[in-house]
Amino acid sequence: MKKTIITAVIALTSMALPAQVNASEIKKGDTLEISNPSGSSYQHIHFPKDNLIIKRGGINNDASVIGKKVVVTEIITEETGTKVRISPTDNSRFYNALRSVTVDIEAALKEGEIK
């Protein structure tokens, strides 16, 4: 009986601990980091298609984006959720072609594409 109560208490307290940053806590000017994509490509960070990146003179290489520090420049609240516009902190470009991109922040945090 004691083991069951202790297990239940541990389970309830561990669910109450915040695992990651909530989208409501993100403000303009916060610094985040881009992680590995959740699949073969980024699902919640809205990069354009490969042909548009190449057309703009960019290099389509995910290694140049992974681990990049970004800053939140704009918060967009919609009926479907919160989106943010991010740009690199070092004033460079994503894939050497894009100054900023939008991110579905709640889903990206949940999937681990942004930390």
Secondary structure, 3 states (H helix, E strand, C coil): CHHHHHHHHHHHHHHHCCCCCCHHHCCCCCEEEECCCCCCCCCCEECCCHHHHHHCCCCCCHHHCCCCEEEEEEEEECCCCEEEEEEECCCCCECCCECCEEEEHHHHHHHCCEC
